[in-house]
Amino acid sequence: MTRRIAVFGATGSIGINTLDVIGQLGGSSAFEITALTGHANVEKLARQAIDHRAAMAVTADESRYGDLKDALAGTGITAAAGASGLDEAASMQNDIVMAAIVGTAGLAPTLKAAAAGADIALANKECLVSAGPLFMDAVQRGGGTLIPVDSEHSAIFQVFEEHQRRALDRVIITASGGPFRTKTLEEMRHVDAATARAHPNWSMGLKISIDSASMFNKALEMIEAQHLFRLTPDQVEVVVHPQSIIHSMVGYADGSILAQLGAPDMRTAIGYALAYPERRPLAVERLDFAKLARLDFEAPDETRFPALKLARRAMERGGLQGAVLNGAKEVALEAFIEGRCGFLEMADITEAVMDALDDLKTATSIDDIYAADGEARRRAAELVNA
């Protein structure tokens, strides 16, 4: 049976790997691509749409609409742009949507797709970090299934026994530790963006690589896990595992720990999401346990990586603290990339904004999320420029 799929964020790393996995899982005989969306790289987007026979291609950058339309002339593929184009793609009769638009820009179309009843393969962190209750409610009302694509949450999803929820003890999210795992606090004060982007295990974009180096990515994953699996803050743990072989674990009341293992390759989680509830063959590296010399674990140092304590604070406070944390962090991250704040200052700025906005209540609409995000960004910018 052919499934109708839309890929939001097709030109990014998740999107590119999604199209690769679609090919491995049968291509056009298994999937009908309703829409591909991207941002400014319309040349790549158009080529993807043509190669994969998409019905529609959408650029989020309205100024590139003409270029996209010209690139698709004569192909029969519909071109669209901006928020209205994303809304149209999200409102189509999709069986599954790969939600891989980066940042808060992915929130509105993913919420729309969830409300329309599509299964959501979720690779956008902001949907749960900034709008967890709102998003989970949209998924429930729409009737689709939410399948995480982050390797950590996919791992938890794969070994989480819902029928054993009463016996759940904790989930343990693994972290590689990034490039600064063994750096001293003083050394970390002086690192630059070029150094911070060099991840030891994964090939990722600039911002997500720096998030990994600061462990802000793990902070966001903690908040995601809380909403996705309906956990209390004290049920979410992080452990540093440099080899990135165990992607995460679930602990139960009888002392059992269930873990999902695999080579570091995002296509495994993508393939699981697209084929769910089946497991289909994928051309990814197989683990050779005889060659695995060791698997190491260590407790994270929240003095050197304070993002983790900020995540726990946001989880405990609730309300709009997740949106505030994310918005402030984004501004601090841009400032670090531009050399306007230090590596460790990113957490200081984020913490100050979270404390200043800790009285924001639970969101009742997406506008509340945008308002909290905007205010957090404004205050973070003031601190950067002070």
N, C-alpha and C positions, 0 to 999 in steps of 0.2 A: 504493500500500500504506500503510495506516494504521500509524503508529508509536505505541507506548505510552510516554508520558512522565510523569515526576514532576518537579515543580519545587520544590526545597528552597529556602526563603527567598523565597517568592512575593511577600511584601509589601514587600520592599526594592527598590532601584532596578534591580538586575539581574533580579529576578523579574518586576517590572512590565514591563520591556522585553522579557523572554522571552515573556510572554503576548501582547504586542503583535506580536512577530515570528511567533509561532504563528499569529496571525490573518492576517498577511500571507502566510504559507506555506500557507494552505489551511484553517486552523482545524480544526474537527471532522472534516472530510473527509480531513485528512492526519495529525492527531494525536488520540489518545485520552488524555485527561489522567487518569492513575490517582490522583495525589495532589498536593495543594498543601500546603505547610507554611509556617507563619509563627510569630511569637512572641506579643506581647501585643495586637497590633491585630487582634482576632478579628472585628471588624465588617468590616474590609476583607477579611480572609481569607475570611469567609463569602460576601461579595458576589462575590469572584473565583471561588470554587468554584461558585456558582450560575450566574454568567455564562458560565463556561467548561465547565460540565457535568462537573466533576471527580467521581470516584467517592468520594474521601476528602479530608477537610481535617484537618490536624493542627496544633495549637498546642503549641509547646514549653513554654509556661507552663501547668503543670498547674492552677493556680488559676483559669484562664480556660476550663477545659473545659466547665463548665456553660453559660457564656455562648455558647460556640461551638455547643454542642449545641442550645441554644434557637434560635439564629440559623438553624440548618439544619433545624429541625423541619419535617417534611412535605415535604422536598425529595428524600428518598431518598439523600442524601449522608451517608456515615458520618463521624462526628466522633471524633477521637482526640486524645490529649494526652501530653506528656512524652516521656521517652526510649523508652518502649515503643511509643508512637505513631509516632515517627520510625523506630524499628526496623522496625515493620510496613510503613511506606511504602517503606523501603529494600529490604525483602525481597520486594516485589511483582515480578511478571514485567514489568519495565520494559525497553523497548528502549534508552531513553536517560534519564539523570537530569541535570537542571540543578542543579549543586551550588553554591548561592549563599548558604548559611547562613554568617553572619559569625562568625569566630573559631573557637576550638577546639571549640565546640559543634557545628560542622559535620563534625568529624573522624570520629566514630563512625558516623553514618548514611552518610556518603560511602564509608567503607571497606566497610561492609556492602553497599552498592549495587554497588561495584566487585567484591567477592567473589561477588556473585550473577550477575555476567556482563553487567551493563548497560554501555552506552557512557556515559562520564562527560564531560559538558560542565563543565569545572572552572573555577569562579569563586571558590573558597575557597582562600586562600593557605596556610592552616595545614596543609592536607593534604600539601603538598610541603615547606614551610618546616620544620614541626615533625616530620613523619613521612615524609620523602621516600622512603627505601628501603623502608619498611614499606608505604607506599601504592603505590609502583610495583610491588612484588611482588604486592599484592592485585589490581591491574589485570591483570597478566600471568597470574596463576592463574585469574582470572575469565574471561578471554578477550575482554573488551570492549576498546573503543578509548578512549583518553584524549585529549580534544580541549580545549585550553586556550581560555578565554573572555577572560581579560585581553587587552587590545588588543595589548600588546607580545608576549606569548607566542603569541597567535593569529597575529600577523605572522610570527614566526619559524617557526611550524608550517607556514604557507602557503608559505614559500620554502625550507624545509629539505629538501634532496635526500638522503634516507636512502641512496640507492644511491651517493651521492658522499661518504659519511661519512669515508672515508679521506682525502679532499681537504679536509675541513673545517678552516678556520683559526680562526675565531672567530664569536661572535654579538655583535651590538652592540645593546644595549637603549637606546632613546631615552627621554629624560626632558624634560618641559617646563621644569623648573627651578622651577616653582611660583611663588608670590607673592613669594618672597624671593631670587630669582635674582640680583638686582643689589644686594641689601642688604649692608652691611658686617657684619663679625662683631659689632661693638659694637651696631649697630642691632638685630641679631637677638637679642641678650641680653634685650631689653626688650619684645619683641612679646607680645601676648596671644592667646588662643584665637580670639577673634572676627576678628582680623586674619589669623591663620594659616589660617582655613578658606576664605578667599576665593581659590579657584583661578582662574587667568586663562582656562583653556580648557574645563574639565570641570565639570559640575554633579554633586556627589557629597555623601555624608553627612559629618557633622562629623569623625568619627575618620579616615576615609580622606583627607579634605581636609588634615587636619593631618599625617598620614603623608606626603602629597605635599609639603607645605611643608618638612618636615624631610628629605625624600628617604628616609625609612624605607620607604616603599612600594617605592622602587627597590631598596633593600637586600634586601627580601623577594623581589622579582622576580629578583634575581641568583641567590639560593639556589634559587628555583623552577626557573629555567632550567637550573641545573646538574643537577638531578635529572631534569627532564622530557626533556632532550635528551642526557643522559649526557655531560656536559662536564667538563673539568678546570677548576679555578678560573681559570687564566690564559687560558681560552678565552672568558670572560665579560667584556664591556666595557660601560661606560655612557657615553653622550654626551648632552649637553644640546642639545635641539632645541626652541626655544620655541614654534614654530608647531604642533607635534603633528600634522604631516601624514604624515611618515614614522614608522611605528609601531614598527619595529625592522628590523634587517638581519642577513644572514648572509654572512660572508666565506669565500672558498675559497682554496685554495693557489695558484691561478693568478692571484690578484689581483682576481678578480671579486667584486663585492658585489651581492647580491640583496636588494631591499627591497620591503616592502608599504606602500602609501600609501593614504590615504583621509581623508575629513573626520572630525573627532573625534566619533564616534557609536558607542556601545557595541553598537548593534543590528547593526552589520556583523559583528563577531566572534561575536555570538550567532547570527545567521543562518547564518554559515559552520558553526558547531558543530552546529546543528540539522539542516542540510541535508547535511552531510558524507557522502560525498565530492563531492556535487554543489554547484554554485553556483546559487542561486535568486534571482529578482528581489526587491529590497527597495526600499521607498520611503525612501531615505536620500539625503542631499546628494551630488551628483556634483562631483568636483574640476574646477574651471575653471583650467587651467594658465595661461591668458592673464591671469587675475586674481591669480595668486600672485606677488606682487611679489618675494619672496625666501624662501629656506629657509636658516636660520642654524644653525650648530653650534658648540659650544664644549666644552672639557673641564670636567668637574665639579670643583668645589673641595672637596676632602675635609677641608679645615680648617674651612670653614663648614658642610659637610654630612658630618660624621664617620660617619654611618650606613653610608656606602658602604664605608669601610675595615672596619667591624665585620662587614659581610656577607662580605667577602673573608676575614676572619679565621675566621668560622664555617665557610666553605666549606673552608678549608685544614685546620682542626682536625677537622672531621667530628664523628662521635659524635652527641651530643644538643645541640650548640651552636646549631643552628637553633631548636629548641624553647626553649632558654634565652633566646636573643636575643628571640624573639617574646614570651615570657611577661614578661620584664623590661620590654620596650618597652611592652607593654600597660598595665602598672602606672604607668610613667612618663608615658604619654600621658594616662591618667585624672587623674593628679596635675597635669599641665599644664593640662588643661581646667578643673580645680577651683581653679587658681591656687596650688597647693602646691609647684610647682617651675617653674623657668624653661625656656624653649624649648630652649636648648642643654644644659641639665642632663639632658634625656631621654637623650641619647647617653652622657653621663657615667655615669648610673645603669646603663644597659644594659651598658656596657663593664665596669664593676666587677663586675656579676653574672656576665657571661660569663667573666671571668678567675677568679672564685671557683669556678665550676662547670665548668672546662675539662677535668676528668678523667672526666666522665660517658661511659659507653660507648654503643655502638650499641643502639638499641631492638630488643627481640625481641617486644614486644607493645604494644598501645595503652596498657596500664597504665604502661609505662615512659615513654611520652610525657607522660601526665598527671602522673606523679610529677616529671619534670623541669620541666614547666611550672609545677606548683604550688610547687616549691622556688624556681624563679626568681622567681615572683611574691612569695613570702614575703620573699626577700632584698631585692628591689627595694622592697617596702613598708617594710622596715626602714631602707633608705637614704633614702627620701622622708621618713620620720618622724624621722630622726636630728636 
